């Protein structure tokens, strides 16, 4: 700045306690009224309107706040709060280094790690990571992941995990969350996902269901056919006929005692062959997790009662060649 230019601010010296005071060079008001105009990025004198500075940085929060004038504006500092953890989550972590090699920081870090609150939160975070990793492996939606985390947190808060296998608790929470979100998975699928024995998952599931008081519902064959047909690359018409078959087959007296998996697999076999896009029992077995012998035995019952299951509309839409394929495999 040359000597001919005038500075926008006048620095008025004060005592040593308060330092300096900024005032407008035009009006030189002893009580300065300097306004920060963040919209234009300027410092403006509120009395005479002289622009005193430009390119100021807006230090306020990026979001709108609807708090009263007396309320505080939300701060930008820190990460977003985790609803699955307790407290304000403003804990201080003591570093293990930076003490000049005296070992004091390491001892303080160990003492802090032994605290009950830290251990409880650490267990929750570890369990949440495991639930997310397992659900991502099977492309399970995030809504089910959040429900499973909430269930695990209730188990941890009620201290129900004592004497139980933690892996079985996680598997049971995922199984229960899938049912609550109307996207059930079978015990075999959860066993293959979590590598936990089916009996352990079943016992833990019944225990959590009774202790937590949640409505788990039941798994029907209709809940499974959509996913199985999609994995078998069957079209929408095959899925529609399969759903119709399962709805009628579950009420048949001759098929009582068969699992929903067996009924769904046998109905998929019939519908796919009826529309000329047949899948063999081996392919269905790999997707549904049911043995080929079980699919054949269930299909024999369905085939023997096909007149009750197949409507004239379905038979009219299928070809004679496809009807000839409806034989016991």
N, C-alpha and C positions, 0 to 999 in steps of 0.2 A: 504494500500500500504506500502510495506516494504521500509526501507531507501535505499536498494540497487537498487530498481526500479527507473527509471527516469520518471518524469512526461512528458507527450507528449507536454504540453504547457509550455511556459515560460511567467510568468506574469511580465511584465515590468511596474514598478510604474511610473505614470505621476503626474502631478500637481493635486490639489484638484478639479479643474474644470472638467477635463476629466476622472478622475478615473484611470483605468488600461488598458493596451493594451496586446492582445494575439499575440504571435509570435512563430515560429517553434523553437524547442530546437536543431534541427540539423543544420540548416543553419543560424539561428539567424539573419535573414534579418531585418534591421531596419524598412523597409516598408513591413510588412508581406503580403503574398498572400495566404490566406487560402480559399480553395474552399469547398463549401457544395455540396457533391455528394449525391443528394436525391435518386438516383437509387439504390445505395448500402447502403445508410444511414450512410455515413462516412464524417468526416472532413479531408481534404487532403491538404497538403502544395503544392501550385502550383509551387514552385521552385524545390524542391527536391523529391516530391512525397511521403513523409512520411505520414502515416495515423495517424492523431492526435486525432481522436475520432470516436466512432461508435454509432449506435442506435440513430441517431438524428431524430427529428420529422419533417416531411414535413408540413410546415405551409401554403403552397400554396393552391389554389383552386383545387377541385377534377376534374373539367372539363377542356377541352382544350380551349385555347383562341387563336383567330386568329387576335388579335389586333396588331398594329405596335409596334415597340420597344418603341415608345414614348407614346403609349396608356396605360391605366390602366387595370390591370387584374381584372376581375369581383370578387366581394367580396362574401364570404359565409355568411355574416351576414344578418339576417332578413328573413322573409318568402317571398314566390314568390308573385310577383305583381298581383293584381286582375285587369283584363282588363275591368271589368264593373264598376270600381271606378275611380274617377278623381284624378289628382295630383300624387305626388311621393309616397303617402301613408307612409310617415315617421313622422306621427303626434306623439306628445308626450302626454301621458295620465297622468294626475296629480292624485296621489293617495289620498284617503280620510283620510288616517291615517298617522302616523309617525310624527306628529307635537307636540307631547307631550300633547295632549288634549286641545290645544289652540283653535281649530276650524278653523285655517287659511287654512289648506289643504282642508277642506270640502268646505269652501267658494270659494277657487280657482277652485275646481272641478266643482262646480255649475256654476261658471262664464264661464268656458271652455265649459260646456255642452250647454250653451245658444247661443254659436256662430253659425252663419248661416251655415258655412262650415261643422261643426261637425253634425249639425242636418240633413243637406242634405245627408251626407254620411250615417248617422245612419238610415234614412228612406230607402235608397237604400238597405243597408245590410238586414234590416228587411223584405223588399219586396222580395229580392232574396231568403231568407230562406223560405218564405212562398211559393214561386213558386216552389222551389226544393221539398219541402215537399208534395205539392199537386201532382206534376208530378210523384213522387216516388210512391204515393198511387195507380196510374193507370199504373205503369210500362211504363211511357212515356220516350222515348230515351233522352239521354243527349243533342243531337243536338237540339232537340225541346226546351229543358230547356234553352239552351244558347240563342236561338232565342227569346224566351219569355223575358229573362232578357234584351237583347238588345232593344227590343221594349219598355219595361218599362222604361229603362234609357232614351230613346228618349222622352217619355212622361214626365218624370221628368225634363229633360233638357229644353224642350220647355214649361214647366209650363202648361201642358194641364190637370193636375189633379184637378184644382180648380173647386169646385162645383160638383165633381164627386165622386161616391162611390169608395174607394180604392179597395175594394174586387171585384167590377165589373170591374175595370181596369185590375186587375190581371187576372180575368177570361177571359176577352176579349183578353189579350195578349197571354194567353195559347191557346185559340181558333184560333187566327190569326197565331200563330207560327206553330200549327199543320197543317194548310192549306198550309203555305209556304213550309213546309218540305214534302208535298205530303203524309201526314198521318193524314187526317182530322178526327176530332171528331164531333159528333152531338151536337146541343145545349142542348139536354137532358142529354147527358153524362157530359158536362161541368157543367150544373146545379147541377147534382148529386154529382159531384166532389167538387165544390166550395161552394155549398149551397147558391148560388145567384139566384135571380129570373130570369127567361128566358127573360123577357122584358128588364130588366136592362142590361143584357149581350148583347142583340141585339142592344139596343140604343147605348151603349158604343162601341160596335164593329163597327157600322156604323160611329160613331164620330171619332174613331181612324183611321179607314180606310181612311176617307176623309182628316184628318189633317196630318197623317204621309205619305200619298201618296203611300202606299204599295199595291202590287198586291196580293190580297187575293185569287183570283180564286173562283171556285165554287166546291161544293161537289156533286159528282155523285154517283149513286148506285154501280158502279164498284169499287169505292174507299172504300166501306164498306163491300162488300161481303167476302173478304179474312179474315178480322178480325172476322166477325160474324160466318163464317164457322169454323174457328179455335176454337172459344169459344163453338160452338155446337159439337165439336169433329167429324166433317165430313171429309171424305177423300179428296184427291187431285182431283179425278175424279168428285166428287160432286161439288167442288169449280169451276172446269173448265166449267161444264155445266151451273152452276149458272151464271158465268160470261158471257157466251154466251147468256143466256136468258135475262140478264139485258141490254146487248148491243142492242139487238133487241127490247126489250120491251120499252125502253126509247124513241124510235122513233115512237111508235104506236100512232095513232091518238086517239084511244079510252082511252088511259091511261094518256093523257095530264092532268096536274093539280095535279097528285099524287106526293107525296114527294119521294125523292130517298130512304128514309128509308122504305116506304111502298112497293116500287117496289122491293127493295133488299130482304125484308122479304118474299114477295109472291113468288119470284123466288127461294129462298132457300127452301120454302115449296114444290114447284113443283119438283125441282131437287132431293131433298132427297127422295121423294116418288117414283120418276121415277126410281131410282137406288135401290129401296128396302131397304132404310135406313131412313125411314121417320121420321120427327120431327113434333110434333103437334104444333098448333098455340100458345099454352101457353108457350112452351119452347122457341120458336122463339121470342115471345113477351118479355120474361124476358131478353133476350140477346140484342135485337134490341131496346127495349124501345118503341115499337109500340103496340097499343091496338090490342087485338085479333079480334075485329070487323073490324078494319081497314085492318088487314091481310086478313080476309075472303072476304071483299068487293073487295080488289085489286086482289085477286086470282081469283074471279069470272070473272073478265075482262080478265085476262091472260088465264084462262081455256077456255073461249069462243073463244079465238084467238090462241089456241095452235097449230093449223095447220100452222100458220105463224111463230111460234117460234121454234117448234121442227123440226129439220132436219131429213131426212131419216136415216142418220148415227146414230144420237142419239136414234131414235126409234128402230133401229136394235140392238143396244147394250143393250137395256132395255128388260126385260122379259114381257110376257103378264100379268103376275100377278101384276107387277109393274105398267103397263099401267092402269090396272083396279083400282089402288089406286088413279089415278088422277081424283078424284071426289071433288066436292065442299064440304069443311069441314062444 
